[in-house]
Amino acid sequence: MPSDKKKKRHHQKNTHRIQKKSKRNSQLSKVQEYARKIDRLQRNLQRQGIKPSQSRRFKELTRKLSEFIKNEVRRIINRIVKLYNPEVIVIENLKSLYKKFLSEYPKAVKKVVARYGYGGAKEEVKRS
């Protein structure tokens, strides 16, 4: 019987998390969707004793997340350039913002976002 209580409590916690996250905008929910998939896959791989670097699915999911983030950063910067035609674009180092924003995501997602975030934005501004 105690296991039934644990399952019930665990289920209640998960539904609360899902309700809380559903209030965010679509881009964020897309990142959360990737985060959920990557996290679930990582847990399963660890249970099986497989390293994520050996998993084709894991590599593919992290690549898709990386491409999505690159696409969104580039799309936003291109839109800013098109709408406002600025002479100078100043990019702030937002590492502390990343830490606050990414605290609820798995480590693999944090790595992908941190890897591209700041450097990718700088490169895109140079191109524009």
Beta strands, then each sheet from edge to edge (+ up, - down):
end
